[in-house]
């Protein structure tokens, strides 16, 4: 039931899991949520809590057209709060925040803190100064430095862009992570990432379990906290997670995370991500300065970050939420299906690190029910987004198979 005194929300990046979690949480609270995305038919469109769905030009391919659309909607759509959830929109909202604020509130951290967190290299330097362990990290500023790095490092090396999306002269590009196992691969793959995101970082690979510490901070006060353990990633070589477990807060990890965020002057939602090696050493991987994809798990465990964030931005009272239910699993079914497909197809060419086995992965995938198992896409009472995404995935697979058969028939 909608309460008309609650400011309506314009929620961007509708194709993200974070936006789906926001739509459900805010919609259940009676808040009018208009969801928008470049996709004509994102799964969130089918949620019972999506009051209205809009399509906008791609911020990656057409940033100026996106800007025109956004300012028109902000001025005329009757929204009170603007929320973005991905790297495609948030840097643009940061750039335009003052002009947008003439029409509605823009849910963003302070500019300096946001930009520090968005630059992974700057974040790691702040973490080092705060006493957190970080992977051995290098910032080559020339190809000669890269050659020297290749001569004295332990393989594999991980090449990471400093930011996931880079804007330059009206062109925006997305860059991913690459692995190098020798000097030649380092040269080639570094050059490929450098072309999209100049002078990326090079890190030594750290193996271990992924641990996430999550916070809502306002005026230097922790209003909510949560921790999870990664069980499976959508891509076995590294990506967002598709299965995670809520765990009791680790005092040392939470204290380190909070110390880092305070040092950054952080104000808002943040995910602090670690890898914990076999010896128990926790290495900071990054600070995620945006709503995270696994947010539904926190909601299921009792920490409703989307609604708390909304209340902060609309001036409603917020009671701190520092306790939650551990032992809750949350699964992204379509992401887990992609994990299974990757495992069945085998590791990518040249992959030399451990890779999941086919039979155990298949058996784990078939565990669809459990007393403490929840779903991102198939949330209780709101299954249609999951069905829509599952249907789209199978159509994509069928199209891929059809094209493959056509090529084989024409050979």
Secondary structure, DSSP 8 states (H G I E B T S, - for coil): ---TTS--EEE--TTSHHHHHHHHHHHHTT--EEEEESSTT-GGGG-TT--EEEE---TTT-HHHHHHHHHHHHHHS--SEEE--STTTHHHHHHHHHHHTTTSEE----HHHHHHHHSHHHHHHHHHHTT--B--EE--SSHHHHHHHHHS--S-EEEE-SSSEEEETTEEEE---EEESSHHHHHHHHHHHHHHSSS-EEEE---SEEEEEEEEEETTEEEEEEEEEEEEESSTTS-SEEEEEE----HHHHHHHHHHHHHTT--EEEEEEEEE-TTS-EEEEEEE-S--TTHHHHHHHT--HHHHHHHHHHT-----B-----S-EEE-HHHHHHHHHHHHH-S-TT--S----HHHHHHHHT----TTEEESSSBTTB-HHHHHHHHHHHHHHHHHHHHHHHHHHH-
